[in-house]
Amino acid sequence: MNQKALKTLGWIAICTAMLMYISYFPQIMNNLAHPGTGDWIQPLVAAINCTLWVLYGLFKEHRDIPVALANAPGIFFGLAAAITALM
């Protein structure tokens, strides 16, 4: 695969990763509308996983900013979904 195709693939992967975590928004809204009915374990595990990936991306010798950026929304939306599910 040439460099241009690889770079394009990387940007597509970043966008889809971010969309995957932003897709928690409807679950958060449902959790707020119907307290105590949501699943909190999966979003919490996703938030922990994303935290680890962000740390990995930022603390490598040669920072991997795309990995950190792609996983950052998962921390916030995963925690929001987990917290609202417990309310």
Backbone as CSV, one residue per row, in Angstrom:
resi,resn,N_x,N_y,N_z,CA_x,CA_y,CA_z,C_x,C_y,C_z
1,MET,0.859,-1.163,0.000,0.000,0.000,0.000,0.913,1.236,0.000
2,ASN,0.614,2.183,-0.859,1.447,3.385,-0.914,1.113,4.338,0.240
3,GLN,1.953,5.330,0.451,1.808,6.253,1.580,0.507,7.042,1.538
4,LYS,0.087,7.472,0.343,-1.155,8.251,0.242,-2.358,7.402,0.640
5,ALA,-2.404,6.172,0.163,-3.511,5.273,0.512,-3.491,4.952,2.008
6,LEU,-2.317,4.770,2.555,-2.198,4.472,3.984,-2.656,5.657,4.829
7,LYS,-2.297,6.870,4.410,-2.731,8.063,5.126,-4.251,8.216,5.049
8,THR,-4.823,7.961,3.889,-6.282,8.020,3.727,-6.961,6.994,4.626
9,LEU,-6.419,5.785,4.644,-6.961,4.736,5.511,-6.903,5.162,6.976
10,GLY,-5.808,5.798,7.371,-5.674,6.274,8.747,-6.732,7.302,9.107
11,TRP,-6.992,8.253,8.208,-8.017,9.269,8.477,-9.405,8.650,8.542
12,ILE,-9.672,7.686,7.691,-10.972,6.994,7.734,-11.112,6.259,9.064
13,ALA,-10.041,5.616,9.512,-10.073,4.889,10.784,-10.297,5.845,11.959
14,ILE,-9.652,7.010,11.915,-9.858,8.003,12.977,-11.324,8.428,13.020
15,CYS,-11.884,8.730,11.866,-13.286,9.183,11.808,-14.243,8.113,12.297
16,THR,-14.046,6.872,11.872,-14.964,5.812,12.303,-14.817,5.513,13.795
17,ALA,-13.588,5.606,14.331,-13.410,5.400,15.771,-14.142,6.480,16.555
18,MET,-14.008,7.720,16.107,-14.698,8.814,16.799,-16.220,8.647,16.699
19,LEU,-16.708,8.272,15.542,-18.150,8.065,15.383,-18.653,6.931,16.266
20,MET,-17.830,5.905,16.436,-18.227,4.784,17.284,-18.495,5.265,18.710
21,TYR,-17.656,6.156,19.207,-17.843,6.631,20.575,-18.900,7.723,20.674
22,ILE,-19.024,8.544,19.669,-20.065,9.569,19.661,-21.447,8.922,19.581
23,SER,-21.494,7.694,19.050,-22.779,6.998,18.958,-23.352,6.659,20.332
24,TYR,-22.593,6.869,21.402,-23.135,6.704,22.752,-24.165,7.788,23.086
25,PHE,-24.168,8.864,22.337,-25.064,9.976,22.649,-26.528,9.538,22.782
26,PRO,-27.094,8.753,21.844,-28.486,8.308,22.025,-28.679,7.460,23.286
27,GLN,-27.691,6.650,23.636,-27.798,5.846,24.854,-27.813,6.752,26.082
28,ILE,-26.987,7.782,26.056,-26.965,8.739,27.171,-28.321,9.415,27.303
29,MET,-28.890,9.848,26.191,-30.205,10.500,26.211,-31.272,9.538,26.737
30,ASN,-31.232,8.283,26.306,-32.193,7.286,26.782,-32.009,7.036,28.283
31,ASN,-30.763,6.982,28.726,-30.505,6.787,30.155,-31.075,7.933,30.981
32,LEU,-30.959,9.156,30.459,-31.495,10.315,31.170,-33.023,10.308,31.186
33,ALA,-33.619,9.827,30.099,-35.081,9.791,30.014,-35.679,8.662,30.855
34,HIS,-34.929,7.581,31.008,-35.417,6.404,31.749,-34.351,5.984,32.757
35,PRO,-34.253,6.665,33.875,-33.193,6.395,34.857,-33.176,4.949,35.339
36,GLY,-31.973,4.445,35.517,-31.797,3.119,36.092,-32.021,1.963,35.148
37,THR,-32.228,2.210,33.857,-32.521,1.110,32.930,-31.363,0.805,31.984
38,GLY,-30.294,1.580,32.047,-29.211,1.423,31.080,-28.139,0.445,31.517
39,ASP,-27.351,0.009,30.552,-26.210,-0.853,30.804,-25.000,0.033,31.071
40,TRP,-24.320,-0.155,32.185,-23.196,0.702,32.541,-21.848,0.026,32.385
41,ILE,-21.817,-1.301,32.337,-20.543,-2.017,32.307,-19.812,-1.805,30.982
42,GLN,-20.479,-1.999,29.864,-19.817,-1.884,28.562,-19.271,-0.484,28.317
43,PRO,-20.057,0.593,28.562,-19.483,1.917,28.357,-18.330,2.228,29.309
44,LEU,-18.380,1.725,30.532,-17.286,1.948,31.471,-16.015,1.252,30.989
45,VAL,-16.151,0.023,30.529,-14.992,-0.702,30.000,-14.458,-0.002,28.755
46,ALA,-15.334,0.513,27.912,-14.900,1.262,26.728,-14.124,2.512,27.144
47,ALA,-14.596,3.216,28.164,-13.902,4.418,28.641,-12.519,4.071,29.190
48,ILE,-12.415,2.982,29.924,-11.120,2.550,30.447,-10.194,2.181,29.292
49,ASN,-10.705,1.431,28.327,-9.929,1.047,27.158,-9.431,2.279,26.408
50,CYS,-10.315,3.239,26.212,-9.933,4.467,25.498,-8.893,5.259,26.273
51,THR,-9.012,5.295,27.585,-8.021,5.981,28.408,-6.642,5.357,28.207
52,LEU,-6.596,4.037,28.201,-5.323,3.348,27.996,-4.736,3.655,26.617
53,TRP,-5.579,3.670,25.580,-5.094,3.979,24.233,-4.622,5.426,24.116
54,VAL,-5.320,6.347,24.750,-4.884,7.745,24.720,-3.529,7.879,25.417
55,LEU,-3.382,7.262,26.566,-2.102,7.303,27.272,-0.994,6.676,26.432
56,TYR,-1.294,5.557,25.818,-0.321,4.901,24.939,0.114,5.846,23.816
57,GLY,-0.856,6.469,23.157,-0.546,7.365,22.048,0.273,8.572,22.472
58,LEU,0.011,9.086,23.657,0.704,10.290,24.115,2.066,10.018,24.739
59,PHE,2.250,8.852,25.319,3.489,8.589,26.043,4.483,7.710,25.297
60,LYS,4.171,7.307,24.058,5.168,6.591,23.259,6.341,7.518,22.989
61,GLU,7.470,6.942,22.655,8.642,7.763,22.341,8.337,8.721,21.191
62,HIS,7.716,8.220,20.147,7.249,9.056,19.035,5.729,9.102,19.151
63,ARG,5.220,10.169,19.702,3.780,10.277,19.981,2.939,9.850,18.786
64,ASP,1.861,9.153,19.097,0.917,8.714,18.068,-0.375,9.499,18.284
65,ILE,-0.374,10.731,17.821,-1.505,11.638,18.023,-2.793,11.090,17.417
66,PRO,-2.763,10.490,16.212,-4.023,9.945,15.672,-4.669,8.899,16.583
67,VAL,-3.867,8.047,17.211,-4.429,7.052,18.141,-5.065,7.755,19.331
68,ALA,-4.387,8.757,19.855,-4.925,9.499,20.997,-6.204,10.234,20.617
69,LEU,-6.197,10.906,19.486,-7.387,11.652,19.044,-8.574,10.738,18.768
70,ALA,-8.310,9.603,18.145,-9.396,8.688,17.800,-10.079,8.119,19.035
71,ASN,-9.341,7.984,20.123,-9.901,7.365,21.329,-10.363,8.355,22.390
72,ALA,-9.977,9.618,22.270,-10.363,10.615,23.282,-11.880,10.739,23.469
73,PRO,-12.685,10.767,22.400,-14.134,10.870,22.628,-14.694,9.691,23.419
74,GLY,-14.068,8.530,23.289,-14.543,7.351,24.010,-14.449,7.489,25.507
75,ILE,-13.477,8.255,25.978,-13.350,8.478,27.418,-14.570,9.242,27.920
76,PHE,-14.860,10.335,27.271,-15.944,11.210,27.729,-17.327,10.596,27.504
77,PHE,-17.565,10.079,26.310,-18.889,9.519,26.028,-19.102,8.193,26.750
78,GLY,-18.046,7.392,26.905,-18.171,6.143,27.660,-18.495,6.402,29.119
79,LEU,-17.783,7.370,29.722,-18.080,7.713,31.119,-19.467,8.315,31.262
80,ALA,-19.847,9.166,30.312,-21.186,9.782,30.371,-22.265,8.704,30.280
81,ALA,-22.081,7.736,29.390,-23.075,6.671,29.252,-23.121,5.803,30.500
82,ALA,-21.961,5.497,31.085,-21.932,4.673,32.286,-22.568,5.401,33.473
83,ILE,-22.223,6.667,33.637,-22.752,7.443,34.771,-24.253,7.639,34.646
84,THR,-24.719,7.985,33.446,-26.172,8.201,33.287,-26.947,6.897,33.427
85,ALA,-26.320,5.761,33.124,-27.006,4.479,33.297,-27.210,4.148,34.769
86,LEU,-26.338,4.668,35.620,-26.435,4.399,37.045,-27.385,5.336,37.778
87,MET,-27.782,6.403,37.133,-28.629,7.406,37.794,-30.052,6.928,37.922
